[in-house]
Amino acid sequence: MITGIDIQSPESVHLGPLLAIAPGLAASLAGPRLTALAGAWAVAAQIFIAVLHGGLTTTNHIAQIIALTVLSTLVVFVRVVQERRSQQLSLARSVAETAQRVLLRPPPRRIGPLRVAHLYLSAEDEAQIGGDLFAVARGFPSHTRAIMGDVRGKGLASIGEASVVLSAFREGAHRYATLPELVSAIEESVCRNLEEVAEVEHDRGEHFITALLLDIPDLDPQAEMINCGHPPPLLLHDHEVRVLHSGSPAPPLGMCGVGSTGRPPWTHHADPFTFEPGDILVLYTDGVIEARSPTRAFYPLAERVASFPATSPEALLRHIHRDLIAHTGGQPTDDAALLAIQRTAAHYPLHRPGVRAPSPTCATGSTPGDGPYS
């Protein structure tokens, strides 16, 4: 179009310099080869214009052709550099995504008599995970252990601290017979390893992790929880929502107040609660309940959960996700995690003489989830 207009214009009007637009646009929309092709066509068009308007020997036309050739070459060179950096960034991003998936593995959809669904919203665009953490694992025979935690801070800087807690939980979930023993082991591991992974150089404040841990037996409706400074879970029973406040809350993990023995002096006590078939537990982090609307109102999770149809953990999290985004008007500004656990009637007979508890291997029946609410 530029060439046609220039040919029809008087010789005193020179539109040839506008041909530099072609390689410039090509560089923003295509790769190096198409950018080079656009630059070659622009130089050829400039030569064609020069032939029709006085010939190639005029100083003005020679200067325009040389300038356009140099400019096109520079644009192609920049595009090649950008292409290489883009490939390196894609490779680094792929490695980072793989590392994040390894750290925060999605829990199975089914584990023992439980159905599990999860939702994670990261505060950083390039991160799939941040300072919030959760995991579900088979525990000491015929039990399921679950953890929901929140590292002080948010985003990528807190991933190292989250990894310490998750590693200790996964290692200890099947080793310790009681929930207090498991929490004490996690606390000791955090106190031992936290300084090696925490961002102490740029953040010299306190480093701790709030956590909620559950112990759910397969054959007994009486479950247990230990709350280490974390928001209390919600229990949906017969279309009613109950907040499970702890009668003996513990301090967050990583406070590391050591006594003369060199071990944390805090003694953890489990709080029992009834978890029957059809009930749904909702575990969450403060990024959910502290999400603000444009009018600065907090998200009323318990009220909203009571208004949603709790047909399944996946459906419940879909309702919460849509409602949370509508409440905030966009993505939350802090990491937010939700874990919904429903007890099913399967593998739930009453205690009878001679009934053997299924082994952890046979009772798991887990299938890894592959969606945001899986």
C-alpha positions in Angstrom: 0.0 0.0 0.0 2.8 2.4 0.8 4.5 1.5 -2.4 1.4 2.2 -4.5 0.7 5.5 -2.8 4.3 6.6 -3.2 4.2 5.8 -7.0 1.1 7.8 -7.5 2.4 10.8 -5.4 4.5 13.7 -6.9 8.2 13.2 -7.0 8.6 15.8 -4.2 6.7 13.5 -1.8 8.8 10.6 -0.4 6.9 7.9 1.5 9.7 5.3 1.1 10.9 5.7 4.7 7.5 4.4 5.9 8.4 1.0 4.5 10.3 0.4 7.8 6.9 -0.3 9.3 6.8 -3.7 7.6 9.8 -5.4 9.3 8.9 -3.6 12.6 5.4 -5.1 12.6 6.6 -8.5 11.5 9.1 -8.6 14.4 6.2 -8.2 16.9 3.9 -10.7 15.2 6.2 -13.4 13.7 9.5 -15.1 14.0 13.0 -14.2 12.6 12.4 -15.8 9.2 9.2 -13.9 8.4 10.8 -10.7 9.8 13.7 -11.1 7.4 11.3 -11.8 4.5 9.3 -8.6 5.4 12.6 -6.6 5.5 13.7 -8.0 2.1 10.4 -7.1 0.6 10.6 -3.6 2.0 14.1 -3.1 0.5 12.9 -4.4 -2.8 9.9 -2.0 -2.7 12.2 0.9 -1.9 14.4 0.0 -4.9 11.3 -0.2 -7.2 10.2 3.2 -6.0 13.7 4.6 -6.6 13.7 3.3 -10.2 10.4 5.0 -11.0 11.3 8.3 -9.3 14.6 9.3 -10.8 16.7 6.1 -10.7 19.0 4.4 -8.2 21.9 6.9 -8.7 20.2 9.8 -6.7 21.7 10.4 -3.3 18.4 10.5 -1.5 17.3 7.1 -2.9 20.7 5.5 -2.1 20.5 6.8 1.5 17.0 5.5 1.9 17.9 2.1 0.6 21.0 1.8 2.8 19.1 3.0 5.9 16.2 0.6 5.3 18.6 -2.3 4.8 20.5 -1.5 8.0 17.3 -1.1 9.9 15.8 -4.4 8.7 19.0 -6.2 9.6 19.0 -4.8 13.1 15.3 -5.7 13.5 16.0 -9.3 12.4 19.0 -9.5 14.8 16.9 -8.3 17.8 14.1 -10.8 16.8 16.7 -13.6 16.8 17.8 -12.6 20.3 14.3 -12.4 21.5 13.5 -15.8 20.1 16.4 -17.4 22.0 15.4 -15.7 25.2 11.9 -16.8 24.8 13.0 -20.4 24.4 15.2 -20.2 27.5 12.2 -18.6 29.4 9.9 -21.4 28.3 12.4 -24.0 29.4 12.9 -22.4 32.8 9.2 -22.0 33.2 8.6 -25.7 32.4 11.2 -26.7 34.9 9.7 -24.4 37.5 6.2 -25.8 36.9 7.5 -29.3 37.2 9.2 -28.5 40.5 6.1 -26.8 41.8 3.9 -29.8 40.9 6.4 -32.1 42.7 6.3 -30.0 45.8 2.5 -29.5 46.0 1.3 -32.7 44.5 -2.5 -32.7 43.9 -4.2 -35.0 46.4 -6.0 -38.1 45.2 -9.7 -37.8 44.3 -10.4 -40.9 46.5 -8.4 -42.0 49.5 -9.9 -44.7 51.7 -13.5 -43.7 52.4 -12.9 -40.1 51.5 -13.5 -38.0 48.5 -11.1 -35.1 48.2 -11.1 -31.9 46.1 -8.7 -29.0 46.1 -8.4 -25.4 44.8 -5.2 -23.2 44.8 -5.0 -19.6 43.8 -1.5 -18.1 43.7 -0.9 -14.4 44.3 1.9 -14.4 41.7 1.1 -14.7 38.0 4.1 -16.9 37.1 3.6 -19.2 40.1 1.3 -22.1 40.4 1.9 -22.3 44.2 3.1 -20.0 46.9 3.1 -19.9 50.7 -0.1 -22.0 51.1 0.2 -25.7 51.4 -2.0 -28.8 51.7 -1.5 -32.6 51.5 -3.5 -35.8 52.1 -1.8 -39.1 52.9 -2.6 -42.5 54.4 -1.6 -42.7 58.0 -1.1 -45.3 60.7 -3.2 -48.3 59.8 -6.6 -47.4 58.3 -6.3 -43.7 58.9 -6.1 -40.7 56.6 -4.0 -37.7 57.6 -4.5 -34.2 56.1 -2.7 -30.9 56.5 -3.6 -27.3 55.5 -1.0 -24.7 56.2 0.0 -21.1 55.5 3.5 -19.8 55.5 4.1 -16.2 56.7 4.4 -14.1 53.6 3.3 -15.0 50.1 4.4 -16.0 46.7 7.6 -17.6 45.5 9.7 -16.5 48.5 7.7 -18.8 50.9 7.9 -22.0 48.8 11.1 -23.2 50.5 9.4 -23.0 53.9 6.4 -24.8 52.6 8.6 -27.6 51.3 10.0 -28.3 54.8 6.5 -28.7 56.2 5.2 -30.9 53.4 8.3 -33.1 53.4 8.0 -33.6 57.2 4.2 -34.4 56.9 4.6 -36.9 54.1 7.4 -38.7 55.8 5.7 -38.8 59.2 2.0 -39.4 58.2 2.5 -43.2 58.1 5.1 -43.4 60.8 3.4 -42.0 63.9 0.4 -43.7 65.6 -1.1 -40.5 67.0 -1.7 -37.0 65.7 0.1 -35.3 68.5 3.2 -37.4 67.7 3.0 -36.4 64.1 2.6 -32.7 64.8 5.6 -32.8 67.2 7.7 -34.5 64.6 6.8 -31.8 62.0 7.6 -29.0 64.5 11.0 -30.5 65.2 11.7 -30.8 61.5 10.6 -27.2 60.9 12.7 -25.8 63.7 15.7 -27.8 62.5 15.5 -26.9 58.8 13.7 -23.6 58.6 16.7 -21.3 58.6 18.2 -23.1 55.7 15.3 -22.3 53.4 13.8 -19.1 54.8 14.5 -15.8 53.1 16.4 -14.4 56.1 18.6 -12.1 54.0 15.8 -10.0 52.6 13.2 -10.7 55.3 14.6 -10.8 58.9 11.2 -11.0 60.5 9.7 -14.0 62.2 9.2 -17.1 60.1 6.4 -19.5 61.1 3.7 -21.6 59.5 0.1 -21.8 60.7 -1.2 -25.3 60.2 -4.3 -27.5 60.7 -3.8 -31.2 60.8 -6.5 -33.9 60.7 -6.6 -37.6 61.6 -9.7 -39.4 60.0 -10.1 -43.1 60.8 -11.7 -45.3 58.2 -14.0 -47.2 60.6 -14.8 -44.7 63.2 -16.8 -41.4 62.9 -14.7 -39.8 65.6 -11.9 -37.8 63.9 -9.3 -35.6 65.5 -7.7 -32.3 64.6 -4.8 -30.1 66.0 -4.9 -26.4 65.1 -1.6 -24.6 65.1 -2.8 -21.0 64.8 -4.8 -21.7 61.6 -8.3 -20.6 60.7 -10.8 -23.3 62.0 -12.3 -25.7 59.5 -15.9 -25.8 58.5 -18.1 -28.9 58.9 -21.1 -29.3 56.6 -23.6 -31.7 58.3 -27.3 -32.0 57.2 -27.1 -28.7 55.2 -25.8 -26.9 58.3 -22.4 -25.3 58.7 -20.5 -25.6 61.9 -17.1 -23.9 62.7 -14.8 -26.4 64.4 -13.0 -24.2 67.0 -10.2 -25.9 68.8 -10.4 -26.4 72.5 -6.7 -26.6 72.9 -5.0 -24.6 70.1 -1.3 -24.8 69.6 1.1 -22.1 68.4 2.2 -22.0 64.8 4.9 -24.3 63.5 8.4 -22.8 63.6 8.1 -20.7 66.8 10.8 -23.0 68.1 10.6 -22.0 71.8 13.2 -24.6 73.1 13.7 -25.6 76.6 16.7 -27.1 78.4 16.3 -30.4 76.6 16.7 -28.6 73.2 13.2 -29.8 72.2 10.0 -27.7 71.9 8.3 -27.7 75.3 4.8 -27.4 73.8 2.6 -30.5 74.3 0.0 -31.0 71.5 -3.5 -32.1 72.3 -5.9 -33.4 69.7 -9.5 -32.1 69.5 -12.1 -34.8 68.6 -15.1 -34.2 66.4 -17.7 -36.3 64.7 -17.3 -36.8 60.9 -20.1 -39.0 59.5 -20.9 -40.3 56.0 -22.1 -37.4 53.8 -20.4 -34.7 55.8 -17.9 -32.4 54.1 -15.0 -30.7 55.8 -13.7 -27.4 54.3 -10.2 -26.5 55.1 -8.9 -23.1 53.9 -6.2 -20.4 54.4 -6.6 -16.8 55.4 -6.3 -15.8 51.8 -9.9 -16.9 51.4 -11.5 -15.3 54.4 -9.4 -12.1 54.1 -10.1 -11.6 50.4 -11.7 -8.1 50.1 -14.4 -6.8 47.8 -14.0 -3.3 46.1 -15.8 -1.9 49.2 -13.1 -3.6 51.5 -15.5 -6.2 52.9 -14.1 -9.6 53.8 -15.3 -12.7 52.1 -17.9 -14.4 54.4 -16.9 -18.0 53.7 -19.1 -19.8 56.3 -22.2 -17.9 55.2 -21.6 -18.6 51.5 -20.8 -22.2 52.0 -24.2 -22.6 53.9 -26.0 -21.2 50.8 -24.3 -23.6 48.3 -25.6 -27.0 47.4 -23.1 -29.5 48.9 -23.6 -32.3 46.5 -19.9 -33.1 46.2 -16.5 -31.6 47.2 -15.8 -30.7 43.5 -19.2 -28.9 43.1 -18.7 -27.1 46.4 -15.3 -25.7 45.4 -16.6 -24.6 42.0 -19.3 -22.6 43.7 -16.8 -21.1 46.1 -14.3 -20.3 43.3 -16.9 -18.4 41.2 -18.3 -16.6 44.2 -14.8 -15.6 45.5 -13.8 -14.1 42.1 -17.1 -12.3 41.9 -16.6 -10.9 45.5 -13.1 -9.6 44.8 -13.7 -8.5 41.3 -10.7 -10.5 40.1 -7.9 -12.7 41.3 -7.2 -12.5 45.1 -4.2 -10.5 46.1 -2.9 -13.2 48.5 -2.3 -16.9 48.1 -5.6 -18.8 48.7 -6.1 -22.5 49.1 -9.1 -24.7 49.8 -9.4 -28.4 50.5 -12.8 -30.2 50.7 -13.1 -33.7 52.2 -16.2 -35.8 52.1 -16.7 -39.0 54.0 -18.6 -41.6 51.9 -20.5 -44.6 53.1 -18.0 -47.0 51.4 -15.6 -48.7 53.8 -17.6 -47.4 56.7 -19.0 -50.4 58.6 -19.7 -50.0 62.4 -17.2 -51.6 64.7 -18.1 -55.3 65.1 -16.1 -58.1 66.7 -13.9 -59.8 64.2 -13.9 -56.9 61.7 -10.4 -56.2 60.5 -9.3 -52.8 59.4 -8.2 -52.6 55.8 -4.5 -52.2 55.3 -3.3 -48.8 54.1 -2.2 -50.2 50.8 -5.5 -51.8 50.0 -7.7 -49.0 51.3 -6.2 -46.1 49.5 -7.9 -46.5 46.1 -6.4 -43.2 45.1 -6.6 -41.7 41.6 -4.6 -38.5 41.1 -6.7 -35.5 40.3 -6.1 -33.5 37.1 -8.3 -30.4 37.4 -8.4 -27.3 39.6 -11.2 -28.8 41.7 -10.1 -32.4 41.5 
